[in-house]
């Protein structure tokens, strides 16, 4: 999978995309990540990428010219690869695991990092295929959301994780949270690992994990459960 990230601040990506699972996936050739400096596609002596808004108001707006030029240049360099252009901005649809699974099958994602007061509306209407937000809070720009998306989608690629089934057990992969995890020692400061996990009975352990996962989801985020699962989880809590 290829990621092309268009940003006014390329230096922000040097650390986060060079470690852990993303780094290993890059080393294996599973993902290709290119960070494009938006100013490289700007014209004029000063490489201008922002201007004041028409109609007045504070702040600066990312101009359409450099963004259209950057996206079109990427598409021209890779005409055989189907791509999807995503604008990262507060108005976008909420990024969640279902959206991640859908996007993970794309051959190439072009991620436009919004910044300043926003982008020219013509970018939103005529350049981006969709808009995505990672939550209802204010960030300085779309750079951190782009990092979040790259990390999340990379985890879903076959071969990216050491445990091929690891992604399937993550919270939100299917419905709700992951089950509780314990490791050695079996007793720590008087706090003991549940006996069922030491029993060696794999069927009962699997059932216990499903029940605990549903219970945790019902308690913390009941909105994530479908009605039938919510009813089962509530019954578990009552007992």
C-alpha positions as CSV (number, residue, x, y, z in Angstrom):
1,X,0.0,0.0,0.0
2,X,1.2,3.5,-0.8
3,X,0.7,6.6,1.2
4,X,1.3,10.1,-0.3
5,X,1.1,12.8,2.4
6,X,0.8,16.4,1.3
7,X,1.7,18.8,4.0
8,X,3.1,22.3,4.7
9,X,5.2,20.8,7.5
10,X,7.0,17.7,6.3
11,X,9.5,17.6,9.2
12,X,6.7,16.5,11.5
13,X,6.7,13.0,10.0
14,X,10.4,12.2,10.4
15,X,10.0,10.5,13.8
16,X,6.6,8.9,14.0
17,X,6.8,6.9,10.8
18,X,10.3,5.6,11.4
19,X,9.6,3.3,14.4
20,X,7.8,0.2,15.5
21,X,5.3,-1.6,13.2
22,X,5.3,1.2,10.5
23,X,9.1,1.0,10.3
24,X,9.0,-2.8,10.0
25,X,6.3,-2.7,7.4
26,X,8.3,-0.2,5.4
27,X,11.5,-2.3,5.7
28,X,9.5,-5.3,4.4
29,X,8.2,-3.3,1.4
30,X,4.6,-3.7,2.6
31,X,4.0,0.1,2.6
32,X,5.6,3.0,0.8
33,X,5.3,6.4,2.5
34,X,6.1,9.6,0.7
35,X,5.8,13.0,2.4
36,X,5.4,15.9,-0.1
37,X,6.3,19.4,0.8
38,X,3.3,21.5,-0.3
39,X,5.6,24.5,-1.0
40,X,7.4,22.4,-3.7
41,X,4.2,22.7,-5.8
42,X,3.7,26.4,-5.1
43,X,4.6,29.0,-7.8
44,X,6.3,32.4,-7.5
45,X,9.4,33.7,-5.9
46,X,8.0,33.2,-2.4
47,X,6.4,29.8,-2.9
48,X,3.2,31.0,-1.4
49,X,0.7,28.4,-0.2
50,X,-1.7,30.6,1.9
51,X,-3.7,33.8,1.4
52,X,-6.3,35.9,3.3
53,X,-9.9,34.8,2.9
54,X,-12.3,36.5,0.5
55,X,-15.0,38.4,2.4
56,X,-12.7,39.2,5.3
57,X,-12.1,37.4,8.6
58,X,-9.0,36.3,10.5
59,X,-6.5,33.6,9.6
60,X,-5.0,32.3,6.4
61,X,-6.4,29.8,3.9
62,X,-4.5,27.1,2.0
63,X,-4.7,28.1,-1.6
64,X,-6.2,25.7,-4.2
65,X,-3.3,25.9,-6.8
66,X,-0.6,24.2,-4.8
67,X,-2.9,21.4,-3.5
68,X,-4.4,20.6,-7.0
69,X,-0.9,20.6,-8.5
70,X,0.5,18.3,-5.8
71,X,-2.4,15.7,-6.1
72,X,-2.3,15.8,-9.9
73,X,1.4,15.3,-10.0
74,X,1.1,12.2,-7.8
75,X,-1.6,10.8,-10.0
76,X,0.4,11.5,-13.1
77,X,3.4,9.7,-11.7
78,X,1.3,6.6,-10.8
79,X,-1.4,6.4,-13.5
80,X,-1.8,2.6,-13.2
81,X,-2.6,2.7,-9.5
82,X,-6.0,3.4,-8.3
83,X,-5.8,6.2,-5.7
84,X,-8.2,7.9,-3.2
85,X,-7.7,11.4,-2.1
86,X,-8.6,12.2,1.6
87,X,-8.8,15.6,3.1
88,X,-8.0,15.5,6.8
89,X,-10.1,18.2,8.5
90,X,-12.6,18.8,11.3
91,X,-15.6,18.5,9.0
92,X,-14.8,15.0,7.9
93,X,-16.5,11.7,8.7
94,X,-15.3,10.1,12.0
95,X,-12.4,7.8,11.4
96,X,-13.1,4.4,13.0
97,X,-12.1,0.7,12.5
98,X,-14.7,0.1,9.8
99,X,-13.5,3.0,7.8
100,X,-9.9,1.8,8.3
101,X,-10.8,-1.6,6.9
102,X,-12.4,-0.1,3.9
103,X,-9.5,2.2,3.1
104,X,-6.9,-0.5,3.7
105,X,-7.8,-2.2,0.4
106,X,-6.9,1.0,-1.6
107,X,-3.8,0.7,-3.6
108,X,-2.8,4.3,-2.9
109,X,-4.0,7.0,-0.4
110,X,-3.3,10.6,-1.0
111,X,-3.6,12.4,2.3
112,X,-4.1,16.2,2.3
113,X,-3.2,17.7,5.7
114,X,-5.4,20.7,6.3
115,X,-3.8,23.6,8.3
116,X,-4.3,27.2,9.3
117,X,-7.9,28.3,9.0
118,X,-8.6,25.5,6.5
119,X,-8.5,24.9,2.8
120,X,-10.1,26.7,-0.2
121,X,-13.6,25.2,-0.6
122,X,-12.8,24.1,-4.1
123,X,-10.3,21.6,-2.7
124,X,-13.0,20.1,-0.6
125,X,-15.6,20.0,-3.4
126,X,-13.5,19.1,-6.5
127,X,-10.2,17.5,-5.4
128,X,-10.9,15.3,-2.3
129,X,-12.8,12.1,-2.7
130,X,-13.7,12.2,1.0
131,X,-13.0,14.1,4.2
132,X,-12.0,12.4,7.5
133,X,-11.6,13.6,11.1
134,X,-10.1,11.6,13.9
135,X,-12.3,13.2,16.6
136,X,-14.4,16.1,17.8
137,X,-11.6,18.3,19.1
138,X,-9.3,20.9,17.7
139,X,-5.8,20.2,16.4
140,X,-3.3,22.5,14.8
141,X,-3.5,20.7,11.5
142,X,-4.0,17.4,9.7
143,X,-0.5,16.1,10.2
144,X,-1.2,14.1,13.4
145,X,-4.4,12.7,11.9
146,X,-2.4,11.5,8.9
147,X,0.0,9.7,11.2
148,X,-2.9,8.1,13.0
149,X,-4.3,6.8,9.7
150,X,-1.0,5.5,8.4
151,X,-0.4,3.6,11.7
152,X,-4.0,2.2,11.8
153,X,-4.1,1.1,8.2
154,X,-0.6,-0.4,8.2
155,X,-1.6,-2.7,11.0
156,X,-4.3,-4.2,8.8
157,X,-2.0,-5.2,6.0
158,X,-1.1,-8.9,5.8
159,X,2.4,-9.5,7.1
160,X,2.7,-6.1,9.0
161,X,2.2,-7.7,12.5
162,X,4.4,-10.5,13.9
163,X,1.2,-12.3,14.9
164,X,-0.9,-12.7,11.7
165,X,-4.1,-12.8,13.9
166,X,-3.0,-9.9,16.0
167,X,-5.1,-7.3,14.2
168,X,-8.2,-9.4,14.5
169,X,-8.0,-9.3,18.3
170,X,-7.5,-5.5,18.6
171,X,-10.2,-3.4,20.2
172,X,-12.8,-2.2,17.6
173,X,-11.7,-4.7,14.9
174,X,-15.1,-6.4,15.0
175,X,-17.4,-5.2,17.7
176,X,-16.3,-3.6,20.9
177,X,-13.2,-3.8,23.0
178,X,-10.5,-6.4,23.2
179,X,-10.5,-8.8,26.2
180,X,-8.3,-8.2,29.3
181,X,-4.7,-9.3,29.1
182,X,-2.4,-10.7,31.8
183,X,1.3,-11.9,31.8
184,X,3.8,-13.0,34.4
185,X,4.0,-13.0,37.3
186,X,0.8,-14.8,38.2
187,X,0.7,-12.8,41.4
188,X,1.9,-9.2,41.7
189,X,1.6,-7.4,45.0
190,X,-1.2,-9.7,45.9
191,X,-3.1,-9.1,42.7
192,X,-3.7,-12.5,41.0
193,X,-4.3,-13.5,37.4
194,X,-7.8,-15.0,37.1
195,X,-7.7,-18.8,37.6
196,X,-9.4,-19.5,34.3
197,X,-6.4,-18.2,32.4
198,X,-4.1,-20.7,34.2
199,X,-6.4,-23.6,33.7
200,X,-5.2,-24.7,30.3
201,X,-8.8,-25.2,29.1
202,X,-8.8,-23.3,25.8
203,X,-12.6,-23.4,25.2
204,X,-13.4,-22.0,28.6
205,X,-10.7,-19.4,28.3
206,X,-12.1,-18.3,24.9
207,X,-15.6,-18.0,26.4
208,X,-14.3,-16.0,29.4
209,X,-12.4,-13.6,27.1
210,X,-15.5,-13.0,25.0
211,X,-17.6,-12.4,28.0
212,X,-15.1,-10.0,29.6
213,X,-14.7,-8.1,26.3
214,X,-18.5,-7.6,26.0
215,X,-18.8,-6.6,29.7
216,X,-16.1,-4.0,29.3
217,X,-17.6,-2.6,26.1
218,X,-21.1,-2.4,27.7
219,X,-19.7,-0.6,30.7
220,X,-17.4,1.8,28.9
221,X,-18.9,2.2,25.4
222,X,-22.3,0.6,25.1
223,X,-22.9,2.5,21.8
224,X,-20.4,0.2,20.1
225,X,-22.5,-2.9,20.7
226,X,-25.3,-4.1,18.6
227,X,-28.6,-4.6,20.5
228,X,-28.3,-8.4,20.9
229,X,-24.7,-8.2,22.1
230,X,-25.6,-5.3,24.4
231,X,-28.3,-7.5,26.0
232,X,-25.9,-10.4,26.5
233,X,-23.3,-8.1,28.0
234,X,-25.8,-6.5,30.4
235,X,-26.9,-10.0,31.5
236,X,-23.2,-10.8,32.2
237,X,-22.9,-7.7,34.3
238,X,-26.0,-8.5,36.4
239,X,-24.5,-11.9,37.3
